[in-house]
Amino acid sequence: MRVVLIHNPGAGDDSSPDAKQLKTMIRDAGHELEYCSSKGRRWKSVIEDPVDLVAIAGGDGTVAKVARRVIGQHVPLAVLPVGTANNISKTLGLKDMTVPTLISGWNAARRKRFDAGIVTGPWKSRHFIEGVGAGLFASAMPDADTNVTLESLNDAEVKATYAQQLLRDRLKECPSMHLDVSLDGTDLSGEYILLEAMNMEFVGPNLYLAPDSRADDGLLDVVLIAEQHRRKLDAYLSTWQEGVMWPADFTTLKGARLEVEWTGFDIHIDDKIYPRKKKARSKAPARISVEVEHAALEFLVPAPSQAQR
């Protein structure tokens, strides 16, 4: 196969393969390879040419960035998880598979359809892979992005655990907010500390909020956490910090179209916060809609005989 590898050289920890090792493994598996760093711009033009497979070595941010770019191109993606949370690889069932095993299995792998979300607001429309949300997680993201300690941590599991602790700290002081929200025309407005419209089970630093989600069902999983469930959320965060992915049991609803009245509060779209500039808040109030583009992507996943259960 002709493979384009898009690699985030800053992702992962000391145990993650570097660029040279990745190139060697892919070529030794018999594939023609073109390598691009996700830190540059060249990868955007490279994936516009005919290619058999786009491989992505990085975390969820890198995978989502590339996936959004290939929507509509009908080219399969292969994830080589070397990030912190690796939510997308967990959703695909790749969590316990090593990078060499994944590469060696590409020829026999099956294609799994994967939805992409679309959020439309004052910033026009944007695709997302993991989720869109307001409240706790969105309010904590800017602090996490500038946290020196978090940035200095090398071990992926330790980094995810620390990020969850930052969320627990923020949870203590995060006020509930009134949200005017509807799902498929049903009014769900109320006081919430968190709203997430998810495309899969996990979001952020391994927040296991939508255990019944399917990434190919054409529906959003909308998680609403009200003030009275603040302590329950803290308990789940504590459990996840301990490495136990106990599924949350908050109110989760499935639907095709979510609408939110935006009054200027922060919204996260995957790993980005909107609005990016303060002057953009002058466009509030505005209506935000969130929908799903069904089966917009295809990922390679191991054949049943290869999967490690």
C-alpha positions in Angstrom: 0.0 0.0 0.0 1.0 3.6 -0.5 0.9 5.0 3.0 1.1 8.6 4.2 2.2 8.8 7.8 1.4 12.0 9.7 3.3 12.0 12.9 3.2 14.3 15.9 6.8 14.1 17.1 5.9 15.8 20.4 3.2 13.2 21.3 3.6 10.3 23.7 6.4 9.6 26.2 9.8 7.9 26.3 8.2 4.5 25.4 6.7 5.8 22.2 8.4 5.1 18.9 10.1 8.0 17.2 9.9 9.0 13.6 12.8 6.8 12.5 11.3 3.7 14.2 7.9 4.3 12.7 9.3 4.7 9.2 11.3 1.4 9.6 8.3 -0.5 10.9 6.0 0.6 8.1 8.6 0.0 5.4 9.5 -3.4 6.9 5.8 -4.3 6.6 6.1 -3.9 2.9 4.4 -0.5 2.4 5.5 2.5 0.3 5.8 5.4 2.7 5.7 9.2 2.7 6.3 10.8 6.1 5.0 14.2 7.2 5.2 15.9 10.6 1.9 17.2 11.9 3.8 20.3 13.0 4.3 21.6 9.5 1.9 22.4 6.7 3.0 19.9 4.0 0.8 17.1 5.2 -2.3 19.0 4.2 -1.3 19.0 0.5 0.1 15.5 0.6 -3.2 13.9 1.6 -4.9 15.5 -1.3 -3.1 13.2 -3.7 -4.2 9.6 -4.3 -3.2 7.3 -1.4 -4.2 3.9 -0.1 -4.0 4.8 3.6 -3.4 7.8 5.9 -1.7 6.6 9.1 -1.7 9.0 12.1 0.8 8.6 14.9 -0.2 11.0 17.7 -2.9 11.8 20.3 -6.5 12.6 19.8 -5.8 16.2 18.8 -3.6 15.0 15.9 -6.0 12.3 14.9 -9.0 14.6 14.9 -7.1 17.3 13.0 -6.2 14.9 10.2 -9.6 13.2 10.2 -11.4 16.5 9.7 -9.2 17.1 6.7 -10.0 13.8 4.9 -13.8 13.9 5.3 -15.3 13.3 1.9 -12.0 11.8 0.4 -13.0 8.2 1.0 -9.5 7.2 2.2 -9.1 5.0 5.2 -7.3 6.1 8.3 -5.1 4.1 10.6 -4.5 5.3 14.2 -1.1 4.6 15.9 -1.9 5.8 19.4 1.0 7.6 21.0 -0.9 10.4 22.8 -2.1 11.0 26.3 -5.8 10.1 26.4 -6.1 8.2 23.1 -9.9 8.3 23.3 -10.3 7.6 19.6 -8.1 4.5 19.7 -10.1 3.2 22.7 -13.3 3.7 20.8 -11.9 1.7 17.9 -10.8 -1.1 20.2 -7.1 -0.5 19.8 -6.3 0.2 23.4 -4.3 -3.0 24.1 -2.5 -3.3 20.8 1.1 -2.2 20.3 2.1 0.0 17.4 4.1 -2.9 15.7 1.1 -5.2 15.9 -1.2 -2.5 14.4 1.1 -1.9 11.5 1.6 -5.6 10.8 -2.1 -6.0 10.7 -3.1 -3.3 8.2 -3.4 -5.7 5.2 -5.9 -7.9 7.0 -7.7 -5.1 8.9 -11.3 -4.3 8.3 -12.8 -0.9 7.7 -15.0 0.6 10.4 -17.3 3.5 9.6 -17.1 6.4 11.9 -19.4 9.4 12.2 -18.2 13.0 12.3 -20.1 15.8 14.1 -20.9 19.2 12.7 -21.4 22.3 14.8 -22.7 25.5 13.3 -22.7 28.8 15.0 -21.3 32.4 14.7 -18.0 30.8 13.6 -19.8 29.1 10.6 -19.6 25.3 10.5 -16.9 23.0 11.8 -16.5 19.2 12.0 -15.6 17.5 15.2 -14.6 13.9 16.1 -14.9 13.6 19.9 -17.4 16.1 21.1 -18.7 19.6 21.7 -19.6 21.0 25.1 -20.0 23.8 27.6 -19.5 24.1 31.3 -16.9 22.3 33.4 -14.7 20.8 30.7 -14.8 23.8 28.4 -14.0 26.2 31.3 -11.0 24.1 32.5 -9.4 23.7 29.0 -7.6 27.1 28.9 -6.0 26.6 32.3 -4.9 23.1 31.3 -3.4 24.4 28.1 -1.2 26.8 30.0 -0.4 24.5 33.1 3.3 24.2 33.4 3.2 21.1 35.5 0.9 19.3 33.1 3.2 20.3 30.2 6.3 19.0 31.9 4.9 15.5 32.6 6.2 12.8 30.3 4.3 9.7 31.1 1.0 9.5 29.3 -1.0 7.9 32.1 0.4 10.3 34.7 -0.5 13.2 32.5 -4.1 12.0 32.0 -4.4 11.5 35.8 -3.1 15.0 36.5 -5.5 16.5 34.0 -8.4 14.7 35.7 -7.2 16.2 39.0 -7.3 19.7 37.4 -10.9 19.0 36.5 -11.7 17.9 40.1 -10.2 21.1 41.4 -12.2 23.2 38.9 -15.3 21.3 39.8 -15.2 22.6 43.3 -15.7 26.2 42.1 -17.4 25.8 38.8 -20.8 27.4 39.0 -23.8 25.8 37.3 -25.1 27.7 34.3 -28.5 28.1 32.7 -28.6 26.5 29.3 -31.5 26.9 26.8 -31.1 23.6 25.0 -33.2 21.3 22.9 -32.7 17.9 21.4 -34.8 17.0 18.3 -37.2 19.6 19.4 -37.6 18.5 23.0 -36.8 21.2 25.5 -34.0 20.2 27.9 -33.3 23.7 29.3 -32.1 23.9 32.9 -29.2 24.6 35.3 -26.1 22.4 34.4 -22.5 22.2 35.4 -21.7 20.3 32.2 -23.2 19.7 28.7 -21.5 17.4 26.2 -22.7 16.4 22.8 -20.5 13.3 22.1 -19.6 11.3 19.1 -18.1 8.4 21.1 -17.8 7.1 24.7 -14.8 9.3 25.8 -14.0 13.0 25.7 -11.0 15.0 27.1 -8.7 13.3 29.6 -10.5 9.9 29.5 -13.9 11.2 30.7 -16.0 8.0 30.2 -19.3 9.9 30.0 -21.2 8.1 27.2 -20.7 4.3 27.7 -23.5 3.4 25.3 -22.3 5.6 22.5 -21.7 4.1 19.1 -19.5 6.0 16.7 -21.4 4.8 13.6 -25.1 5.1 14.6 -25.7 8.6 13.1 -26.7 10.0 16.5 -25.3 12.3 19.1 -25.0 11.2 22.7 -25.9 14.2 24.8 -24.7 14.2 28.4 -26.3 16.6 30.9 -25.0 16.9 34.4 -27.0 19.0 36.8 -26.0 20.7 40.1 -27.3 17.8 42.2 -24.9 15.4 40.6 -21.7 17.4 41.3 -20.5 15.0 44.0 -21.3 12.0 41.7 -19.1 13.5 39.0 -16.3 14.0 41.5 -16.6 10.4 42.5 -16.3 9.2 38.9 -13.3 11.5 38.3 -11.7 9.9 41.3 -12.4 6.4 40.1 -11.0 7.2 36.6 -7.9 8.7 38.2 -7.3 5.3 39.8 -7.3 3.7 36.4 -10.8 2.1 36.7 -12.9 3.1 33.7 -16.2 2.7 35.5 -18.9 3.9 33.1 -20.9 7.0 34.2 -24.6 6.8 34.6 -25.7 10.4 34.1 -28.6 11.5 32.0 -27.6 10.6 28.4 -29.9 11.1 25.5 -29.5 10.2 21.9 -30.6 12.5 19.1 -29.9 13.8 15.6 -29.9 17.6 16.3 -29.0 19.5 19.4 -29.7 23.3 19.6 -28.2 25.6 22.2 -28.8 29.3 22.8 -25.3 30.7 23.0 -24.9 33.8 25.2 -21.1 34.2 24.9 -19.9 31.4 27.1 -17.0 29.2 26.1 -17.7 26.2 23.9 -15.2 23.5 23.2 -15.1 21.8 19.8 -12.9 18.8 20.3 -9.7 20.4 21.7 -10.3 24.0 20.7 -12.2 26.7 22.6 -14.6 29.1 20.8 -14.9 32.0 20.5 -11.2 32.4 20.0 -11.3 36.2 20.3 -13.1 38.3 22.8 -14.7 40.5 20.1 -16.4 37.4 18.7 -18.6 37.4 21.8 -20.3 40.5 20.4 -22.1 38.1 18.1 -24.0 36.6 21.0 -26.8 35.7 21.5 -26.9 33.2 18.7 -28.2 29.8 18.0 -25.7 26.9 17.9 -26.7 23.6 16.2 -24.9 20.3 16.5 -25.6 17.4 14.1 -23.9 14.2 12.8 -22.5 13.4 9.3 -23.1 9.7 9.3 -20.3 7.4 8.3 -18.1 10.4 7.2 -14.9 8.5 7.9 -13.4 5.0 7.8 -10.8 3.7 10.2 -8.8 0.5 9.9 -9.2 -1.8 12.9 -7.6 -5.2 13.5 -9.3 -8.3 12.2 -11.0 -10.3 14.9 -8.2 -12.9 15.0 -5.7 -10.1 15.7 -7.6 -8.2 18.4 -6.2 -8.6 22.0 -9.1 -9.0 24.4 
